[in-house]
């Protein structure tokens, strides 16, 4: 059985060309994994849904949501404020 989401990525792209794949059925887990890739500086090669590569605007939306969640978490931790305050002051939702 195919996983619903598959994310192709390269760890340490400046030193490595090997493409790895993370598979999951949970869209929230896919966003969490994208957050981890963004924070580590990994290269996101492709995102597939049900074995088909997603449209560019869907790709951009998933990366944007992961970026906003990551920024929200970083602000919350660094400034020691709750997510409601982060949303009010900076416009990022949790």
Secondary structure, DSSP 8 states (H G I E B T S, - for coil): ---SEEEEEETTTTT----EEEEES-HHHHHHHHHHHHHHT-EEEEEEETTEE--HHHHHHHHHHHHHHHHHHHHHHHHT--HHHHHHHH----
